[in-house]
């Protein structure tokens, strides 16, 4: 379970880094001779959407693991 959470966090951070890369790359002028060229903001939005998807998936996996009894809450010691 620990490895799964670590992999999910790495995927979330990787997706966030990809979105940062696409954002920092800038949106220069598109080629008017090529109308099929994709806007540069589209990959950034896709990377952010994947980050949200990974986060929701991680939450659901942790919730499922709790209900199955694979993980137990430890709480705060008093």
C-alpha distance (Angstrom), angle and dihedral (degrees) to the residues before:
residue distance angle dihedral
X1 . . .
X2 3.79 . .
X3 3.80 91.8 .
X4 3.79 91.3 49.9
X5 3.81 91.6 53.5
X6 3.81 91.1 47.2
X7 3.81 91.5 50.7
X8 3.82 90.3 48.4
X9 3.81 91.8 50.9
X10 3.80 90.8 49.1
X11 3.82 89.7 50.4
X12 3.81 90.7 49.5
X13 3.80 92.6 49.2
X14 3.80 91.7 44.2
X15 3.78 91.2 52.9
X16 3.79 90.5 47.9
X17 3.81 90.2 50.4
X18 3.81 90.5 50.0
X19 3.80 90.5 52.1
X20 3.81 89.4 49.6
X21 3.80 90.0 51.0
X22 3.81 92.4 51.1
X23 3.81 90.7 46.1
X24 3.81 94.1 49.3
X25 3.79 92.4 45.7
X26 3.78 87.2 70.5
X27 3.75 132.0 -142.9
X28 3.75 106.4 -89.2
X29 3.78 122.4 -177.5
X30 3.77 114.5 -65.5
X31 3.79 120.6 -122.9
X32 3.83 107.2 -95.5
X33 3.82 90.2 -156.5
X34 3.82 91.5 59.0
X35 3.83 111.0 54.1
X36 3.81 90.4 174.1
X37 3.81 92.4 67.0
X38 3.80 110.9 120.5
X39 3.78 120.1 -123.4
X40 3.80 112.5 -110.4
X41 3.79 93.1 -128.7
X42 3.80 90.6 64.6
X43 3.85 94.9 71.7
X44 3.80 89.8 47.3
X45 3.80 91.6 52.6
X46 3.80 90.2 47.0
X47 3.82 91.5 51.3
X48 3.81 91.4 49.5
X49 3.79 90.8 47.7
X50 3.80 89.4 52.1
X51 3.80 89.5 50.8
X52 3.78 91.0 54.1
X53 3.80 89.9 46.6
X54 3.82 92.1 51.2
X55 3.80 90.6 48.5
X56 3.80 93.0 51.0
X57 3.80 90.7 45.6
X58 3.82 91.1 51.1
X59 3.81 90.6 50.1
X60 3.80 91.7 50.1
X61 3.81 92.5 47.6
X62 3.82 91.9 50.9
X63 3.81 90.5 46.9
X64 3.82 91.2 49.1
X65 3.82 91.2 47.6
X66 3.81 89.9 51.7
X67 3.80 92.9 51.2
X68 3.82 91.2 46.7
X69 3.81 90.5 52.2
X70 3.80 95.0 -118.0
X71 3.81 91.7 123.8
X72 3.79 129.7 32.0
X73 3.79 128.8 -156.1
X74 3.79 112.2 -115.4
X75 3.80 99.3 -167.5
X76 3.77 127.1 -159.5
X77 3.81 117.0 -57.6
X78 3.80 113.0 -120.8
